[in-house]
Amino acid sequence: MKMWRLAGGMLAGFGTGAYAYTHAKTHKPPTDVYVVPKEAGARRSGLQDYTLDEVRKHNGGDSIWVTFKDGVYDITDFVEAHPGGEKILLAAGGSIEPFWQIYQVHRESSITMDLLESLRIGNVTQEDREKQLKEAASDPYANEPPRHPALEVLSMRPFNAEPPKDLLADSYYTPNETFYVRNHLPVPVVGDDYSLEVKGGVEEKSLTLEYLKKNFEHTTVPATIQCAGNRRKGMSGMRSVDGLMWDSTAISTATWTGVKLSDVLKHVGASGTLAAKRNIKHIVFEGLDGGLDGNYGASISYERAMDPDADVIIAWEMNGHPLPRDHGFPLRVVVPGLVGARSVKWLKSITLSTEESQSIWQQKDYKNIGPSFLDRLSVSAAAKEAPPVREMPVQSAILTPDENDKVKVVDGKFHAKGYAWGGGGRGIQRVDVTVNGGMSWTQAELSQTQQGATKDKYSREGDDPSPRQWAWTLWQADVTPPANQKNFEVCVKAVNSANDTQPESPKGIWNLRGLLNNSWHCVKVEQ
C-alpha cells in the first residue's frame, strides 16, 4: 500500500488526544530534567546536541528521528504504537515542519506539542541551526507553499510533481491539492498591493483583482492542462531525452473562473483597427516568477486572444476556490487546448506586441523540433527557426492497471480505465484497447466527458455557440486477457473528432527534448 494511503490520514498521527502514550527509552531525559518549554521546539538545557548529519542517519529501520525547530526527537516507539503513526515516516531523518504546514491542526494543539516534547532527546547543534535559518532567509525557495504528500515529486527546486495514477482516475475534476505542478522557477510571494499591468493598447492600465471582479462579466471554463513533457518517460525508452521524466499524469482537469482575455483587451482599446495600425500580432504574458534568465513568459496569437470562442481567460479561481500558490495565485492565464506552457501563472503583465515573447520558454524551449536533431547543439540551432508548440495532439493513457500490476480477472475480463484528450478543442470520438499489439481491439466506454459540451470547436453548425471540448474524456473498458499467457501488455489509443489518432510507437515523433509523446500508451501486467 502506498505511503499516502496508509491508515490514519493525519500526518504523523500526532494530536488525536485519545491515545495514552507511555514511553520508556534510553534517550529520554530524566524526569527532573524533563520540563516542557514554553515554546515546543525551543532549545533546552541539559540535553545532548546532535548535528543534522547525525539525525539523517536515523531515517527508518531500527530508529526514526525527526527535528522540529531546535529540537531532536526519537519517535521510533511512537510510530509502532500509534494508529496512523506511519505517516511521519515521510519526515524520517529530517524536519517535520514542512509536513505540519499541510496539517496545521497539529501545530495548534497543546496536546500534540506536549506529546512531541515527551519524545525529545536533544537539540540541533547551534551551528547547524544557525546555518539552517540563514539558508532559509536567503534561499529563493524558502517561501514555497506546502504540497500534498501524495504527489510524486520529480524535482524539489523548482518543484515539479504529478499525481499518482489511481488518484487521477478517482474524479473528473482533479482536486487542487493533487493537480500536477509544473514550476520553472521559485513560487513568488505576492503582496496585497498586487495589480495586473496591461500594456500596448490605446491606454495602459493597472488592474487590481478587485477591479477585474467588479467590472467584467465572470466566466467559468472547464479545461484540461497538459505539460508538453507528459509521457516523456515513455519516449526515453527508445532513446535518451532531456528533461524531467514525467510519467503519464503531467495532465489534470479543473474548472477555471475569471474574465475573458478578449474583454480585458477591448477594455484597453484593442480592436482590429488598432491591430492593423500598430501591426499587433501577439499577446505577451509575463509572470512574477523570475530567475537568471528573467521572468517566465509566453505568448499567443492576437487572433486567439481576441476570439471569445477560444475561451482564453484570466483566472482567479480553480475548482471554485482561489488559485493555490502553486497554480498561479492571484491571477493566471488559462489558454484551453494549448500546451500548458502558454498558460502563464502569477500573471504580472499582458502586452499587445508586434512580436512573440522573447523569453527562453517561447524562443528556445517548447519548440517543435523533429527526430533528425540528435544533440543539444543541433537542437539549439534548430530552435531558432522551429515554430513553438501550440495546440496539443490527441492523447490517451491507462491509469489502472499500472505497470507490473496483477490484474483481477472476473468472469473472464479485467477492468481498465484512463483518460483521453482531443487537444485544440477537439472532442474524443473513440478509445480502443488492445492486449495483443493491435491484432484485435476492445472499444472502451466513454464514461465521463465535459458536461454540456455536446459539440466541439470543429463540429459546430452555423453560428451554434456550443461549448468547446477543452476538457478530457474519462474512459473505462472490460477487457479479455490473452489466453494461456501470464504476462502481457495492455495498450490504448484514442481518436478525436478530426479523426486524428495516436502513432503506435515514439519512433517517428522522438525528439531530444522529449515533447509531445502521444504514441500508444502501454503497460505491462500479469494475470
C-alpha positions in Angstrom: 0.0 0.0 0.0 1.4 3.4 -0.9 2.5 5.7 1.9 -0.2 8.3 1.4 -2.9 5.6 1.5 -1.9 4.3 5.0 -4.4 4.3 7.8 -5.0 7.4 9.9 -4.9 10.0 7.2 -3.5 12.6 9.7 0.2 13.1 9.1 2.3 11.6 11.9 -0.8 10.6 13.8 0.0 13.3 16.3 -2.7 15.3 18.0 -5.6 12.9 18.4 -5.6 13.3 22.1 -7.4 10.0 22.6 -4.3 7.9 22.7 -2.5 7.5 26.0 1.2 7.1 25.3 3.8 5.8 27.7 7.4 5.8 26.7 10.4 4.1 28.2 13.5 4.9 26.2 17.2 5.1 26.7 17.4 8.5 25.1 14.6 10.0 27.3 15.9 12.6 29.7 15.5 12.0 33.4 12.2 13.2 35.0 13.8 16.0 36.9 15.2 17.4 33.6 12.1 16.9 31.5 10.1 20.2 31.5 8.1 21.1 28.5 9.4 24.5 27.4 7.1 27.4 26.9 7.5 27.0 23.2 7.8 23.5 21.8 11.0 23.0 19.8 12.9 25.7 21.7 16.4 24.9 22.8 16.6 23.0 26.1 19.4 22.9 28.6 20.8 19.6 29.8 20.3 17.7 26.5 22.8 16.4 24.1 23.4 18.3 20.8 23.2 16.5 17.5 24.3 17.6 14.1 21.8 17.4 11.2 24.0 14.7 9.6 23.6 12.6 12.7 19.8 13.0 12.6 19.7 12.0 8.9 21.2 8.6 9.7 18.1 7.7 11.7 15.7 7.6 8.8 13.9 4.3 9.3 14.6 0.7 10.3 15.7 0.4 13.9 15.4 4.1 14.7 13.5 7.1 13.5 14.5 10.6 14.4 13.0 13.9 13.4 13.6 17.6 14.1 11.3 20.5 15.0 12.9 23.9 15.3 15.8 23.4 17.7 14.6 20.0 19.0 15.6 16.5 18.0 13.1 13.7 18.7 13.2 9.9 18.7 9.8 8.8 17.5 10.6 5.1 16.9 8.3 3.6 19.5 5.6 6.2 18.7 5.4 5.1 15.1 4.9 1.4 16.1 2.3 2.2 18.8 0.2 4.9 17.4 -2.6 4.4 14.7 -1.6 6.5 11.7 1.9 6.9 13.0 3.4 5.6 9.8 2.7 8.9 8.1 5.6 10.6 9.9 7.9 8.3 8.0 7.7 10.9 5.3 9.8 13.1 7.5 12.1 10.4 8.9 15.7 11.7 9.3 14.6 15.3 8.7 12.3 18.1 9.8 8.5 17.6 10.4 7.9 21.3 9.9 7.1 21.1 6.1 4.5 18.5 6.8 2.9 20.4 9.6 2.4 23.3 7.2 0.0 21.0 5.4 -1.6 19.7 8.6 -1.8 22.9 10.6 -4.0 21.3 13.3 -1.0 19.6 14.8 0.8 22.9 15.4 -2.2 24.4 17.1 -2.7 21.6 19.6 -1.1 21.8 23.0 -1.6 18.1 23.4 0.4 17.5 20.3 3.2 19.7 21.4 3.3 18.1 24.9 3.5 14.7 23.3 6.2 15.8 20.9 8.3 17.2 23.7 7.9 13.9 25.7 9.9 12.3 22.8 12.7 14.9 23.0 16.2 13.5 23.1 18.3 16.5 22.3 18.9 19.8 20.4 20.2 20.5 16.9 23.7 22.0 17.3 23.6 25.8 17.3 25.9 25.9 14.3 23.6 23.7 12.2 20.5 25.6 13.4 22.1 29.0 12.6 23.1 27.7 9.2 19.5 26.3 8.7 18.0 29.7 9.5 20.5 31.6 7.4 19.8 29.4 4.4 16.1 29.8 4.8 16.5 33.6 4.9 18.5 33.8 1.7 17.0 30.8 -0.1 14.8 31.8 -3.1 12.8 28.6 -2.4 12.4 29.4 1.3 8.8 30.5 0.9 7.5 27.6 -1.2 3.9 26.6 -0.4 3.0 23.3 1.3 2.3 20.4 -1.0 0.2 17.2 -0.7 2.4 14.2 0.3 0.6 12.1 -2.4 2.3 14.0 -5.2 5.1 12.1 -6.9 7.9 14.5 -6.9 10.3 14.8 -9.9 12.2 17.8 -8.7 12.1 19.9 -5.5 13.8 23.1 -6.8 11.9 24.2 -8.7 9.0 22.0 -7.6 7.6 19.6 -10.2 5.3 16.7 -9.4 2.5 14.6 -10.8 -0.4 12.8 -9.0 -0.5 9.0 -8.6 -2.4 7.4 -11.4 -5.1 5.8 -9.3 -5.8 9.2 -7.6 -6.1 10.9 -11.0 -8.6 8.3 -12.0 -10.8 9.0 -9.0 -12.6 12.1 -10.3 -13.3 14.0 -13.4 -12.1 17.3 -12.0 -8.7 16.9 -10.4 -8.6 18.2 -6.7 -6.5 21.3 -6.4 -4.2 19.6 -3.9 -3.3 16.8 -6.4 -3.3 18.7 -9.7 0.0 18.2 -11.4 2.6 21.0 -10.6 4.9 22.4 -13.3 7.1 25.2 -12.0 10.2 26.6 -13.8 11.3 29.0 -11.0 10.6 29.6 -7.3 7.0 30.4 -6.4 6.7 34.1 -6.0 5.3 35.7 -2.8 2.6 38.2 -4.0 1.8 41.2 -1.8 -1.6 42.9 -1.1 -0.6 45.7 -3.5 -0.8 43.3 -6.5 -2.1 44.7 -9.8 -2.0 43.4 -13.4 -0.3 45.7 -15.9 -2.0 45.7 -19.4 0.2 47.5 -22.0 0.3 48.3 -25.7 -3.4 49.3 -26.1 -4.8 52.7 -26.6 -4.1 53.3 -23.0 -2.1 51.3 -20.4 -3.9 50.2 -17.3 -3.1 48.7 -13.9 -5.9 46.5 -12.9 -6.4 45.1 -9.4 -8.0 41.8 -8.8 -11.0 43.5 -7.2 -11.4 45.8 -10.2 -11.4 42.8 -12.5 -14.1 41.0 -10.4 -16.3 44.1 -10.2 -16.1 45.4 -13.8 -16.2 42.4 -16.1 -18.5 39.5 -16.7 -17.4 36.4 -15.0 -17.0 33.1 -16.9 -16.1 29.5 -15.9 -14.3 27.2 -18.3 -13.7 23.5 -17.8 -10.3 22.8 -19.2 -7.5 20.2 -19.2 -4.0 21.5 -18.9 -1.2 19.2 -20.0 2.6 19.6 -19.8 4.4 19.3 -23.2 6.6 16.7 -21.5 3.8 14.5 -20.4 4.8 10.8 -21.0 8.5 11.8 -21.7 9.5 8.8 -19.7 7.9 6.6 -22.3 9.8 8.4 -25.1 13.1 7.9 -23.2 12.7 4.1 -23.6 13.5 4.4 -27.2 16.4 6.9 -27.0 17.6 9.2 -24.2 15.9 12.6 -23.9 16.4 15.7 -21.9 14.1 17.0 -19.2 12.1 15.8 -16.2 11.0 12.2 -16.6 7.2 12.7 -16.5 5.2 9.6 -16.5 1.6 9.8 -17.8 0.0 12.2 -15.2 1.5 15.6 -16.1 -2.1 16.4 -17.0 -5.1 17.4 -14.9 -8.5 19.0 -15.3 -10.3 21.8 -13.4 -12.9 24.4 -13.8 -11.3 27.9 -14.1 -13.2 31.0 -13.2 -12.3 34.6 -14.2 -12.8 37.0 -17.0 -12.3 36.6 -20.8 -9.0 37.9 -22.0 -10.8 39.4 -25.0 -12.9 41.6 -22.7 -9.9 42.9 -20.9 -8.1 43.7 -24.2 -11.1 45.5 -25.5 -11.2 47.5 -22.3 -7.7 49.0 -23.1 -8.7 49.8 -26.7 -7.7 46.7 -28.5 -9.5 46.4 -31.9 -9.0 45.2 -35.4 -8.2 48.8 -36.4 -5.6 49.2 -33.7 -4.0 45.9 -34.5 -3.7 46.8 -38.2 -2.4 50.2 -37.4 0.3 49.0 -35.0 0.9 45.6 -36.6 -0.1 43.8 -33.4 0.2 40.0 -33.9 0.9 38.6 -30.4 -0.3 38.9 -26.9 2.6 38.5 -24.5 2.3 37.3 -20.9 4.9 37.8 -18.2 4.8 36.1 -14.8 6.1 37.3 -11.5 8.3 34.2 -11.2 11.9 35.2 -12.0 15.4 33.8 -12.2 18.8 34.3 -14.0 17.0 34.1 -17.4 14.5 36.7 -16.5 10.8 36.3 -15.6 8.8 33.4 -17.1 7.0 34.5 -20.2 5.0 33.2 -23.2 2.7 34.5 -25.9 -0.3 33.5 -28.0 -1.6 34.9 -31.3 -3.6 38.1 -31.2 -6.4 36.3 -33.1 -6.7 33.6 -30.5 -6.6 36.1 -27.6 -9.4 38.2 -29.2 -11.6 35.3 -30.2 -14.4 34.9 -27.5 -14.9 31.3 -28.6 -11.3 30.5 -27.8 -12.3 30.8 -24.1 -8.9 32.3 -23.1 -9.4 33.6 -19.6 -7.6 35.5 -16.8 -8.5 33.2 -13.9 -8.6 33.7 -10.2 -10.4 30.5 -9.2 -9.7 26.9 -9.7 -12.5 24.4 -9.0 -14.4 27.1 -7.1 -11.6 28.1 -4.8 -9.0 30.9 -5.0 -6.0 29.8 -7.1 -3.5 27.9 -4.9 0.0 29.4 -4.9 1.5 26.6 -7.0 -1.2 27.3 -9.6 -0.8 31.0 -10.1 -2.3 32.9 -7.2 -3.7 35.6 -7.5 -4.1 35.5 -11.3 -3.1 33.3 -14.2 -3.9 32.9 -17.8 -5.7 29.7 -19.0 -5.4 29.0 -22.7 -7.5 26.0 -23.3 -6.4 23.4 -25.9 -2.8 24.7 -26.0 0.3 23.4 -24.3 0.4 24.2 -20.6 3.5 26.4 -21.0 1.3 29.1 -22.6 -1.0 29.3 -19.5 1.3 31.7 -17.6 0.9 31.7 -13.8 1.3 34.6 -11.3 0.4 37.0 -14.1 2.4 40.2 -13.9 1.7 41.8 -17.3 -0.1 41.5 -20.6 1.3 43.3 -23.6 -0.1 43.8 -27.1 3.0 43.2 -29.2 4.4 43.0 -32.8 6.5 40.1 -31.8 6.3 36.9 -29.7 7.5 36.7 -26.2 11.3 36.9 -26.2 11.6 34.6 -23.1 13.6 31.5 -23.4 10.5 29.4 -22.8 9.0 30.8 -26.0 12.2 31.1 -28.1 14.2 28.1 -27.1 12.2 25.6 -25.1 8.8 24.1 -26.1 9.7 24.2 -29.8 8.5 21.7 -32.5 11.8 20.0 -33.3 12.0 16.7 -35.2 13.8 13.4 -34.7 16.7 14.3 -37.0 18.4 16.6 -34.4 20.3 14.3 -32.0 22.4 16.5 -29.8 21.8 19.7 -27.8 23.9 21.9 -30.1 21.9 21.0 -33.2 18.6 21.3 -31.3 19.6 24.7 -30.0 20.3 25.8 -33.6 17.1 24.3 -34.9 15.0 26.1 -32.2 15.8 29.5 -33.8 13.7 28.6 -36.8 11.3 26.0 -35.4 7.7 27.0 -34.5 6.7 27.0 -30.9 4.5 24.2 -29.6 0.9 25.4 -29.5 -2.1 23.0 -29.9 -1.6 19.6 -28.3 -2.1 16.4 -30.3 -4.7 13.7 -29.4 -3.6 11.9 -26.2 -4.7 9.0 -24.1 -3.3 6.9 -21.2 -4.1 4.0 -19.0 -4.4 4.9 -15.3 -5.4 1.5 -14.0 -3.9 -1.1 -14.1 -0.5 0.3 -13.6 2.8 -1.1 -14.8 3.6 -4.5 -13.3 0.2 -4.8 -11.7 -1.5 -8.2 -11.4 -4.9 -7.7 -12.9 -8.0 -9.2 -11.3 -9.9 -11.3 -13.8 -13.7 -11.6 -13.1 -15.9 -13.5 -15.5 -13.1 -13.7 -18.0 -12.4 -10.0 -18.1 -10.3 -7.4 -16.3 -11.2 -3.7 -15.8 -9.1 -0.8 -17.2 -9.7 2.9 -17.1 -7.9 6.1 -18.1 -8.2 9.4 -19.9 -8.3 10.7 -23.4 -7.9 14.3 -24.6 -8.5 15.6 -28.1 -6.3 18.7 -28.0 -7.0 22.0 -29.5 -10.7 22.0 -28.6 -11.4 18.7 -30.3 -13.6 16.0 -28.7 -12.9 12.3 -28.4 -14.8 10.0 -30.7 -13.4 6.7 -29.7 -11.0 4.9 -27.4 -9.6 1.5 -28.2 -7.8 -1.0 -26.0 -5.6 -4.0 -27.1 -3.8 -6.8 -25.3 -2.1 -8.3 -28.4 -0.2 -5.5 -30.0 -3.2 -4.3 -32.1 -4.2 -7.6 -33.6 -7.6 -7.1 -32.0 -9.3 -4.3 -30.1 -11.9 -3.6 -27.4 -13.8 -0.3 -27.8 -13.9 1.5 -24.4 -16.9 3.2 -22.9 -16.6 6.9 -22.7 -17.7 7.2 -19.1 -17.3 10.9 -18.4 -16.9 13.9 -20.7 -17.2 17.7 -20.4 -20.6 18.5 -19.1 -22.7 20.5 -21.5 -20.3 20.2 -24.4 -22.2 18.2 -27.0 -20.2 19.6 -29.8 -16.6 20.7 -30.1 -14.8 23.6 -31.8 -14.7 21.7 -35.2 -18.2 20.3 -35.4 -20.4 23.3 -34.7 -23.1 24.0 -37.3 -23.6 27.6 -38.4 -23.5 30.0 -35.5 -24.3 27.4 -32.8 -22.4 28.7 -29.7 -21.9 25.2 -28.2 -19.2 24.8 -25.6 -15.8 23.7 -26.9 -14.3 20.4 -25.8 -11.4 21.8 -23.8 -11.6 19.1 -21.1 -10.7 15.5 -21.3 -12.8 12.4 -21.5 -12.5 9.5 -19.0 -12.9 6.0 -20.3 -13.3 2.5 -19.0 -13.3 -1.0 -20.5 -13.7 -4.6 -19.5 -11.1 -6.4 -21.5 -10.5 -10.1 -22.1 -6.9 -11.0 -21.3 -4.9 -13.3 -23.7 -5.4 -17.0 -23.1 -2.6 -19.1 -21.6 -0.3 -16.0 -21.2 0.6 -14.9 -17.7 2.4 -11.7 -18.7 1.0 -9.4 -21.4 0.9 -5.7 -22.4 -2.2 -3.5 -22.4 -2.2 -0.6 -24.9 -4.7 2.2 -25.6 -5.2 4.7 -28.4 -7.8 7.4 -28.9 -9.4 9.0 -32.0 -10.5 12.6 -31.8 -13.3 14.4 -33.7 -10.9 15.3 -36.6 -10.1 11.5 -36.9 -6.6 12.1 -35.7 -5.2 9.1 -33.8 -2.1 8.2 -32.0 1.0 6.6 -33.6 1.9 3.1 -32.5 5.4 4.0 -31.2 7.5 7.1 -30.5 9.9 6.2 -33.3 8.6 8.8 -35.7 7.9 11.5 -33.1 11.0 11.2 -30.9 12.8 14.4 -30.1 15.7 15.2 -27.8 13.5 17.4 -25.6 11.0 14.6 -25.1 8.0 16.7 -26.0 4.5 15.7 -27.3 4.8 11.9 -26.8 1.3 10.8 -27.8 2.2 7.3 -29.0 0.0 4.3 -27.8 0.2 4.2 -24.1 1.1 0.7 -22.9 1.6 -1.0 -19.5 3.0 -4.5 -18.8 0.8 -6.5 -16.5 0.3 -10.1 -15.4 -2.8 -12.2 -14.7 
